């Protein structure tokens, strides 16, 4: 699994308005329905009202590439422009926990 944390930052509540429009218009649900999407969820940091964190997880790079080639990307780009957002990204590749599993309370 590949997880990308995207931090959308704006001013005057624009990042939150962006996330709300993504949810209300169904764009987020359409992305969640794409082949290989495992998670697409927005969060807001407690100490930063002008940033929204998107946790976006995919089965593999092929699924991410298909998403990037989809018509959804043009809609995303339009909304990012509309709300004048700036982005920072972090990428993580998951692996089995192995011995760390003993520290995870289930």
Secondary structure, DSSP 8 states (H G I E B T S, - for coil): -EEEEEEEE-STTHHHHHHHHHHHTTHHHHHHTSTTEEEEEEE--TT-TTEEEEEEEESSHHHHHHHHTSTHHHHHHHHHHHTT-EEEEEEEE----GGGGGG---
